[in-house]
């Protein structure tokens, strides 16, 4: 009937342009795909994976599978590989249809996990049929954890269960349409098998409610892995309308998406999450999306709580006639359960009802005792004829009702959403519902969009996208936060007011268009990293200014309010809850735990607080920098108890810290700038004469050291701009740059077995990068803490150790990033882990050096008298005598037994030891090994590794935070006087004993 009408339009939003298919073309291609599958003898195959990006062929691919008949299981190319493998396991997939132009990506992504056999290349379809088989002996239905718990008999039983499920899925009563894997945002992740009889009533009823006609343009806002996509697609195709599809990346660019939808394609029906719509912003919403002349006829909001009426009214321009609906549902009863049409002109409700049950759907509200609630609060249960199969369920009993975890209030026969039960928290002894706080916050005139969450079970954090004001287009962030807090304080009790408010330009989204809480928490955790720099900890005036800022923020004071020395927190308007917030803020800002801090806030003056914090942080503070020198001062030789001379061979200009390039015929060192400026050069300096080989200006400060790739032709270095740069060794030209989510201060490590470069970022992720393929092989979120220290790889055990500023030590698999074990402490790790044969060692700012077994058990703890920022290093020896060397802020250099943590010797340096020791051998200086180590007062020491005796020392005219390295007989070290020094180890007969 609609064969000549346009069925689907794909706008690539680039030079490819717009591609369309008529209904005749769509059905022809769908029939062709069905025929191709039948020719391959797959008519009895019940499920096919579908690995593709959104495109014009998507509807005919899905129709072709459904006509076989079979079900499809969407596989997102952008999802983590292990998640997709889990989906394949749980679905029992044997065959998948792969978009042909990303076949190579499919093969490389799943190579570690799957055997992939290409069975058919269908150019007209743009599809490739592949047969997939899990590597190893693990049955499709079992993940690794389940396999470990099951014996052979249980494995066989699971396989039989899969066969029965396949028969059920193919039967007329349970014939499947699609299989989805839930994200777990509304409970634990699970596989949901959706029969045709469950989804068809949804499509038919909503088609009638929305009055969709062939003249409509329906936007496919949802990805294939989110079940509203099924409603969007077949709402359009079953009505003879046009389905509009755009690339996923365009959905993330709100301004461009608005132009594509409403200026270019005049979209009439949209089903979307409130967050996706709200990202357009008030001006675009009123001026285009919901303007008086908007083409949008139906707007259906679902997947998240509906915004308050005040927000919806603020989005809508005068004269707009768009019909607005509130949808509610769960994937377990796919897709929508209730629907309510809003009439904004004459609604006087304080919130939006969920509406009436859709066709073949039963909705009940039950209290905690299980009884049906007709008035009051309770949990929603959904059932009826549309209940789907969960996990390995064989049947669904008649009358089954699925609990949603969502709580509502029944009032005057309407259901009003309260929030999820797991969003109801107890705080300071009183109940707080985060979703209720969200609704109040979103109703404030200063708030365009917001999200509210709980951090580590104790701190309420609100993320706010502020409204744009014509009167004050760039408001002070501090003033705006105070306005918001004042507004909330007038509407809510004090325990409901957020501890922190973060202002953001927009809220990040998941692929399903919902607020990405994980990314928001990462933003918050980066902000909570120590705010006061190490250089500032010892400066009382700087510390005072920081504490005054936190004091004013806790009391919601303006920036110009005076905080005097005798100010008292409680008398200034504080209370117990604000005191807890201030205590937490100071601890986060300083980065060290301070016993007794809360008592000082409650009972002491600001001066008492300043003294308390200063005393606690004094030991962490590095000494103040000396004044700059216009010319390089000479290095002073100091030969106290020394027998071997050290000569300052060459001063290399500019304040860089070096890292030696090993196993390269080119004899130069790469040095990097750690200055307080936006852009600084990276230089390669010849080690023999100190001349510059090349220089590169990167996009930010550089605090990491460089590494060399396995091929030896590239150096790798991280930067404050969040990039990891791969530069040509001989020219410094960029070979590749990989972007992370935050500054990269971690020095990379190269896995010589795989060639992967392993590097951490302040975004809290560990990355495995392939420089040859220029791709990220895997990434791992490390519990929310920024990664400052360098990772450590045990080459024979194949274990990667990563430490974070949250105080967590992770052991990962270097090939996949899978977590092996985790150790958590209360103090951050700035020190890098060091691998010995049987022990993993690391220093902590709590003042200890720790030894762990390679299975994650703490074997020993060696205490020093100051924080440990230095990274341990080890000297190869017999297992019984292997030793570890490390510096401390107490001015000591320690040598301890790796097997027991017992002290071998301690050397007292003249100042704190921030940098890491460097171990080497020099037969001309004697046997037994040597240790080069620097203290922050500018002294470089050479110690005997066996006895800790001082062999030589040299004073440089500036502080040293750089770790020395050795090239041939030249020690290279950076100094805070704006120079890098190449220091020659000599064996002058006048200074050396005869026996040496």
C-alpha angles and dihedrals in degrees: 000000000000098000095131097042121097109262101180136012124193116196109194090189089220139076091300088069128188125342123187139185127204120222089255092053092045094053092044092054091044091052090047092054092048089052093049091052091049091050089056088055093248099128089112093050105111102194134034127188114229114207109183150115122246110281147141092276095054097096095048091048091054093044090049091055094044092050092056080058104249140118128249128225111200116225114197113219088208096053121100108273094236091054090054091047088053090053090050090048094051094044094047091231118190099164134036135186110223126194100248098227091058097041092109090053090051091051096047094043095052099032093106091052111028143045105223122199119187108224102172142006111206108186096180089056096040086229137122122204113218133182113219132199128179113246114244127020099296110127116236093249097054130073120206095265092052092047091056090054096046129075124215091271092053091048090054089048090052090051091051089050089054091053092052090048090052091053090048092049091052095049122102094245096048101028105153126229099185144340124226134187111219118227095228095240089126097036138321116337113264143164115254120198110202120200120207091248090062099053104032096071088053093054094044095048095046090046088058094044093048092041092223114195136182088264093065128102109211118198117220097219098163128075119242091255091062114075096224084074088071091054092047094049099046095036084065101037095046090053099047089246128138118263112213118207127183132179116276092243092060090059088063094056101070100188093050093045091054092054092047094049102042110019099036105031104016094225116208105183127044129173109187146141116269089242093056090050095043091055088074087073129226097281095052091043094052095036100045120355097047099014124138090261098039118143090215107114101171128029114183115187119198146135092066136045112290113253118251118273091251090059094046091050091050089055094053124080123217113275095023113144101187113139110232124204133187113217127192130184149120131239090237088070094031123246129341126359105181139022133194127183114217122219101194094183097067105018116119098175122127091223139011119267120232090232136215128332116266124234117305090004128121119200123192134174116214130186126225089274091057094249120133113261119217096169125021137022128332147131122280118241120190128200143131129115093324101069112133132212116265122209110316097347111149097195140001114229117233111264094026112161120196117219111228103195087230119123124210139177117237108215127162090345092304126112116227118194115240100171143259119316090234088058091061106095136177112232126181087346094306132098121252126182109208093202091054089051088049092055093049092046093049090052092063115105091231092059124083096171135347147178129204127201143158119249117213091341095289115060123068111215125189121199112202134191102200123222116251112249123203090204095053109017093174107034121185108266091221093051092046092051090051091051091051093047091047090051092050093045089058092052105034139043115259095258089060096055112102119253092220136020120199120193114216133179089229142348117256116240135215118231086266092059095252126127109280101228093179092061091045091054089050089055090051094046091052088053090050093055110113105298097193112073122232089247091056098049093084096047111090096197092052091047091049091054092050093049092048089054092051091044092054093045092052090053094040090240124159118257093253095056110117117238105199127198092254096047114129121209100221093044090050092061102279126137136190094278094049088047090057090049092051091048091052093045093051092047091051093045095051096037096222133094114246118196113216094023096123092050091054091050092050099042109019139069127254088261090056090050092050092050092047094051093042092053092048094049100037094095091052095054118102117218121271118270119257119241117276119264122221092211131030110267116219120261113249119227116224116190103178107152088347129135104180125062123232118202128202097233104178137358110218112205124245131035102278131148113222136226119189119235105222130202094016126124090217106088106214140108127230113225129187136202123242097183126140095255136101101245127024132167129258110216138195111210127193109244097214099054107009093241118148114253096187141337132213129190110212130190099271148346118325119218098155127088121236130251132199123237121236092258089058093225100096136055120208123211136165126227140199089248088072094252129126106212126208107199132182109257095222100041108018091233117151114258094174140341123206119200123220127184098259145005117320110221094152119102111234125241124212121220103218093197097056102018090233120146111224116203138158130217138203086247085079096249132120113215133202109204129192107210094190096050091033093225141117107249094191142342129203129200106223102208100285102293122120115249111233103152125068121261121245124218124205100208099199099040089041093224127141119207121205128180126198139200088246088069097255126136113201130193112206137180105250093212097053108009090239114158115250100175142333134212120196128201134173096242127069122251115232090156120088119237119250125207122223124176095270104005139058113212131197138163125231135201087237085079099255138112111218132206120204132183115239088253092062103260118134107239101179145351121213114197124216126182097249143034115291115227093151118099118235123240129191137220115222112242139129113316091251095052103034110135136201126213125205140157129226139200087246087077095254133127109207133202113194135172110260093213097052110010091237119150118257097176143332126214118201111221120195094249144005118314109223100157127070125260119249120217123209143147128236115179091196088062093046137268129291101066133270135243122215113198135161132210126211093251089071100262122137115203133196111203134181109253094216100046107014091235116156110250098174142340137196130194118219121198097249144033120292122217093150121101113236122237131190129231113183100310097335122100113206120202136160123231133200091236088082097264140104114215130213105202120194121217106221134187102210111180090220092062102032125082114246094247090061 
